[in-house]
Amino acid sequence: MKRRDFIINAGGLLVTLPSFARSSNLPYMDQIGIQLYTLRKEISRDLKGTIKAVAEAGYKQVEPYGFPSPQSIEMIKEARKCGMKVNSSHFDWNSMSYIPNVRE
């Protein structure tokens, strides 16, 4: 299978998973989340609309990326407005290992 075909097929899986979760008797299936990095192109065009579409698709949790950037903060705010949980995030390692000299 070519990578492009896999990505197209996986995209369909991302859309159908939440509907499967609602019809399943498995207790954890209603807690499925999505890494927002997989939607980075859509987010760069329309952050609020993309987050809203993710919530409408049935996702209950999201994992933003690029923390602590202004965009990641906006992702978190929008996700919470749409009733989704944010339990983790990708983050910029430099934000943890580099402390700027604020005296200069």
N, CA and C of each residue as an Amber inpcrd file, in Angstrom:
protein
   312
   0.8520000  -1.1790000   0.0000000   0.0000000   0.0000000   0.0000000
   0.8910000   1.2320000   0.0000000   0.5700000   2.1770000  -0.8580000
   1.3230000   3.4100000  -0.9260000   0.9480000   4.3150000   0.2410000
   1.8800000   5.1580000   0.6110000   1.6580000   6.0500000   1.7390000
   0.4260000   6.9330000   1.5320000   0.2690000   7.4420000   0.3240000
  -0.8720000   8.3080000   0.0230000  -2.1910000   7.5630000   0.2250000
  -2.2560000   6.3130000  -0.2510000  -3.4660000   5.5040000  -0.0760000
  -3.7410000   5.2470000   1.4010000  -2.6730000   4.9830000   2.1630000
  -2.8390000   4.7510000   3.5960000  -3.4180000   5.9860000   4.2770000
  -2.8730000   7.1510000   3.9340000  -3.3310000   8.3910000   4.5710000
  -4.7970000   8.6570000   4.2290000  -5.1660000   8.4300000   2.9720000
  -6.5660000   8.6370000   2.5710000  -7.4770000   7.6880000   3.3330000
  -7.0840000   6.4120000   3.4210000  -7.9010000   5.4310000   4.1380000
  -7.9340000   5.7150000   5.6380000  -6.8000000   6.1350000   6.1890000
  -6.7510000   6.4530000   7.6210000  -7.6340000   7.6570000   7.9260000
  -7.7070000   8.6080000   6.9990000  -8.5760000   9.7680000   7.1930000
 -10.0200000   9.3520000   7.3640000 -10.4500000   8.3600000   6.6010000
 -11.8060000   7.8370000   6.7480000 -12.0040000   7.1960000   8.1020000
 -10.9680000   6.5350000   8.5900000 -11.0340000   5.9080000   9.9090000
 -11.1950000   6.9610000  10.9990000 -10.4880000   8.0900000  10.8620000
 -10.5920000   9.1590000  11.8540000 -12.0170000   9.6920000  11.9500000
 -12.7080000   9.7330000  10.8230000 -14.0740000  10.2420000  10.8180000
 -15.0470000   9.2170000  11.3740000 -14.8130000   7.9250000  11.0930000
 -15.7700000   6.9010000  11.5080000 -15.5650000   6.4000000  12.9310000
 -14.3950000   6.5730000  13.5180000 -14.1540000   6.0870000  14.8740000
 -15.1520000   6.6120000  15.8980000 -15.4190000   7.9190000  15.9290000
 -16.3740000   8.4010000  16.9300000 -17.7620000   7.8010000  16.7670000
 -18.2200000   7.6020000  15.5230000 -19.5490000   7.0090000  15.3530000
 -19.5450000   5.5600000  15.8000000 -18.4380000   4.8460000  15.6000000
 -18.3030000   3.4840000  16.1030000 -18.3160000   3.4960000  17.6300000
 -17.6580000   4.4940000  18.2150000 -17.5970000   4.5810000  19.6730000
 -18.9890000   4.7310000  20.2720000 -19.8340000   5.5070000  19.6270000
 -21.1860000   5.7090000  20.1580000 -22.0190000   4.4330000  20.0900000
 -21.7470000   3.5710000  19.0990000 -22.5410000   2.3590000  18.9490000
 -21.9160000   1.1610000  19.6490000 -20.7610000   1.3460000  20.2500000
 -20.0440000   0.2450000  20.8850000 -20.4020000   0.1390000  22.3660000
 -20.2610000  -1.0810000  22.9060000 -20.4920000  -1.2860000  24.3330000
 -19.2060000  -1.1830000  25.1450000 -18.0910000  -0.8870000  24.4920000
 -16.8290000  -0.7680000  25.2050000 -16.8130000   0.5330000  26.0010000
 -16.4800000   0.4690000  27.2870000 -16.6150000   1.6390000  28.1500000
 -15.6920000   2.8050000  27.8000000 -14.5520000   2.5560000  27.2020000
 -13.6050000   3.6280000  26.9310000 -13.7850000   4.2520000  25.5470000
 -14.6120000   3.7110000  24.7090000 -14.7080000   4.1790000  23.3330000
 -15.2730000   5.5980000  23.2140000 -15.9970000   6.0640000  24.2030000
 -16.5170000   7.4310000  24.1290000 -15.4840000   8.4610000  24.5920000
 -14.2560000   8.0120000  24.8240000 -13.1930000   8.9060000  25.2580000
 -12.0990000   9.0390000  24.2080000 -12.3780000   8.6630000  22.9730000
 -11.3780000   8.7210000  21.9140000 -11.0070000  10.1690000  21.6350000
  -9.7120000  10.4080000  21.4970000  -9.2220000  11.7430000  21.2040000
  -8.4560000  11.7610000  19.8950000  -7.9980000  12.9410000  19.5290000
  -7.2530000  13.1070000  18.2870000  -6.1020000  14.0790000  18.5200000
  -4.9700000  13.7830000  17.8980000  -3.8390000  14.7020000  17.9290000
  -4.1000000  15.7720000  16.8790000  -4.1660000  16.9970000  17.2870000
  -4.4800000  18.0730000  16.3590000  -3.3820000  18.3080000  15.3340000
  -2.1900000  17.7960000  15.5890000  -1.1080000  17.9340000  14.6090000
  -1.4850000  17.2660000  13.2930000  -2.3200000  16.2260000  13.3540000
  -2.7510000  15.5580000  12.1290000  -3.6430000  16.4610000  11.2870000
  -4.1440000  17.5240000  11.8730000  -5.0170000  18.4730000  11.1690000
  -4.3570000  19.8440000  11.0220000  -3.0320000  19.8860000  11.0750000
  -2.3090000  21.1610000  11.1000000  -2.5830000  22.0390000   9.8790000
  -2.7680000  21.4460000   8.6910000  -3.0570000  22.2560000   7.5020000
  -4.4250000  22.9100000   7.6220000  -5.4020000  22.1350000   8.0670000
  -6.7420000  22.6850000   8.2440000  -6.7470000  23.7400000   9.3410000
  -6.0090000  23.4940000  10.4180000  -5.9390000  24.4460000  11.5280000
  -5.2850000  25.7470000  11.0820000  -4.2800000  25.6620000  10.2130000
  -3.6250000  26.8870000   9.7420000  -4.5730000  27.7440000   8.9010000
  -5.5660000  27.1190000   8.2780000  -6.5410000  27.8580000   7.4800000
  -7.7090000  28.3550000   8.3110000  -8.1850000  27.5310000   9.2610000
  -9.3750000  27.8860000  10.0440000  -9.3430000  27.1390000  11.3750000
  -8.6820000  27.7110000  12.3570000  -8.5140000  27.0440000  13.6440000
  -9.8590000  26.7740000  14.3070000 -10.6720000  27.8050000  14.4520000
 -11.9530000  27.6420000  15.1490000 -12.8740000  26.6610000  14.4340000
 -12.9540000  26.7690000  13.1200000 -13.8140000  25.8720000  12.3510000
 -13.3650000  24.4280000  12.4220000 -12.0510000  24.2200000  12.4120000
 -11.5220000  22.8540000  12.4880000 -11.8010000  22.2330000  13.8480000
 -11.5680000  22.9880000  14.9060000 -11.8350000  22.4760000  16.2540000
 -13.3290000  22.1600000  16.4080000 -14.1670000  23.0360000  15.8920000
 -15.6140000  22.8050000  15.9570000 -15.9960000  21.5380000  15.1930000
 -15.3950000  21.3230000  14.0310000 -15.6820000  20.1200000  13.2340000
 -15.2250000  18.8590000  13.9520000 -14.0970000  18.9330000  14.6520000
 -13.6030000  17.7900000  15.4280000 -14.6090000  17.4330000  16.5230000
 -15.1110000  18.4460000  17.2100000 -16.1130000  18.2040000  18.2650000
 -17.4020000  17.6370000  17.6720000 -17.8370000  18.1790000  16.5440000
 -19.0570000  17.7020000  15.9050000 -18.9120000  16.2700000  15.3900000
 -17.6660000  15.8590000  15.0800000 -17.4250000  14.4820000  14.6370000
 -17.5320000  13.5050000  15.8020000 -17.5550000  14.0330000  17.0310000
 -17.7520000  13.1720000  18.1890000 -16.5370000  12.9700000  19.0730000
 -15.4440000  13.6350000  18.7570000 -14.2530000  13.4820000  19.6040000
 -14.4700000  14.1650000  20.9440000 -13.9380000  13.5670000  21.9970000
 -14.1070000  14.0850000  23.3480000 -12.8220000  14.6690000  23.9240000
 -11.6840000  14.3680000  23.2880000 -10.3930000  14.8410000  23.7650000
  -9.5430000  15.2560000  22.5760000  -8.6850000  16.2400000  22.7830000
  -7.7290000  16.6320000  21.7570000  -6.3500000  16.8010000  22.3870000
  -5.3400000  16.6820000  21.5400000  -3.9680000  16.9510000  21.9690000
  -3.4000000  18.0180000  21.0470000  -3.3010000  19.2560000  21.5330000
  -2.7370000  20.3230000  20.7060000  -1.2310000  20.1480000  20.5270000
  -0.6440000  21.0060000  19.7260000   0.7960000  20.9390000  19.4570000
   1.3930000  22.3370000  19.5420000   2.7230000  22.3670000  19.6930000
   3.4320000  23.6420000  19.7020000   3.3400000  24.4350000  20.9850000
   2.9340000  23.8120000  22.0680000   2.8020000  24.5120000  23.3370000
   4.1500000  25.0720000  23.7390000   4.2870000  26.2770000  24.2020000
   3.3060000  27.2530000  24.6280000   3.0800000  28.3870000  23.6200000
   2.9360000  28.1110000  22.3610000   2.7170000  29.1570000  21.3540000
   1.3160000  29.7530000  21.4870000   1.1230000  30.9590000  20.9660000
  -0.2230000  31.5500000  20.9910000  -1.2500000  30.6660000  20.2640000
  -0.8330000  30.0150000  19.1780000  -1.7560000  29.1470000  18.4520000
  -2.1890000  27.9600000  19.3140000  -1.2540000  27.3770000  20.0600000
  -1.6170000  26.2320000  20.9040000  -2.5560000  26.6590000  22.0280000
  -2.3410000  27.8300000  22.5630000  -3.2330000  28.3560000  23.6050000
  -4.6380000  28.5390000  23.0280000  -4.7150000  29.0330000  21.7920000
  -6.0170000  29.2110000  21.1340000  -6.6780000  27.8630000  20.8840000
  -5.8930000  26.8430000  20.4910000  -6.4440000  25.4960000  20.2960000
  -7.0750000  24.9830000  21.5870000  -6.3770000  25.1820000  22.6900000
  -6.8680000  24.7250000  23.9870000  -8.1720000  25.4390000  24.3450000
  -8.2010000  26.7550000  24.1750000  -9.4100000  27.5280000  24.4940000
 -10.5940000  27.0750000  23.6450000 -10.3690000  26.9070000  22.3510000
 -11.4610000  26.5030000  21.4560000 -11.9490000  25.0920000  21.7670000
 -11.0180000  24.1950000  22.0650000 -11.4050000  22.8230000  22.3990000
 -12.2800000  22.8070000  23.6500000 -11.8880000  23.5720000  24.6410000
 -12.6800000  23.6250000  25.8780000 -14.0420000  24.2540000  25.6470000
 -14.1010000  25.2890000  24.7890000 -15.3940000  25.8960000  24.4480000
 -16.3290000  24.8660000  23.8140000 -15.7470000  23.9430000  23.0640000
 -16.5400000  22.9110000  22.3710000 -16.7840000  21.6890000  23.2460000
 -16.3640000  21.7470000  24.5180000 -16.6440000  20.6670000  25.4520000
 -15.6610000  19.5060000  25.4170000 -14.5110000  19.7070000  24.8000000
 -13.5120000  18.6320000  24.7430000 -12.4490000  18.8310000  25.8170000
 -11.8840000  17.7290000  26.2640000 -10.8160000  17.7670000  27.2590000
  -9.4680000  17.8980000  26.5650000  -8.5280000  18.5120000  27.2780000
  -7.1450000  18.6140000  26.8270000  -6.2910000  18.0510000  27.9520000
  -5.8350000  16.8120000  27.7850000  -5.0820000  16.1440000  28.8430000
  -3.5830000  16.1330000  28.6050000  -3.1630000  16.4710000  27.3950000
  -1.7380000  16.4710000  27.0730000  -1.5100000  17.4100000  25.8980000
  -0.2230000  17.6600000  25.5920000   0.1180000  18.5200000  24.4650000
   1.5190000  18.2040000  23.9850000   1.7450000  18.3730000  22.6920000
   3.1190000  18.3940000  22.1930000   3.6790000  19.7330000  22.6480000
   4.9590000  19.7990000  22.9350000   5.5030000  21.0800000  23.3610000
   6.8730000  21.2970000  22.7510000   7.2720000  22.5380000  22.7090000
   8.5800000  22.9280000  22.2020000   9.6010000  22.6940000  23.3050000
  10.5390000  21.7700000  23.0750000  11.5280000  21.4240000  24.0950000
  12.2990000  22.6420000  24.5550000  12.5710000  23.5770000  23.6570000
  13.3200000  24.7770000  24.0350000  12.5870000  25.5830000  25.0990000
  11.2790000  25.4960000  25.1290000  10.5440000  26.2330000  26.1500000
  10.7930000  25.6530000  27.5430000  11.2350000  24.4050000  27.5980000
  11.5230000  23.7760000  28.8880000  12.9970000  23.8950000  29.2770000
  13.8770000  23.9430000  28.2870000  15.3000000  23.8960000  28.5890000
  15.9920000  25.2510000  28.5020000  15.3190000  26.2570000  27.9910000
  15.9370000  27.5700000  27.8300000  15.1390000  28.5960000  28.6120000
  15.8060000  29.2490000  29.5200000  15.1700000  30.3120000  30.3010000
  15.8280000  31.6140000  29.8780000  15.0970000  32.4970000  29.2160000
  15.7070000  33.7420000  28.7370000  16.1070000  34.6470000  29.8980000
  17.1070000  35.4450000  29.6370000  17.5470000  36.4330000  30.6190000
  16.6000000  37.6210000  30.5340000  15.7200000  37.7660000  31.4930000
  14.7150000  38.8130000  31.4610000  15.2400000  40.1630000  31.9260000
  16.4770000  40.2070000  32.3820000  17.0420000  41.4720000  32.8570000
  17.5180000  42.3490000  31.7200000  17.7710000  41.7520000  30.5780000
  18.3090000  42.5360000  29.4460000  17.2560000  43.3370000  28.7550000
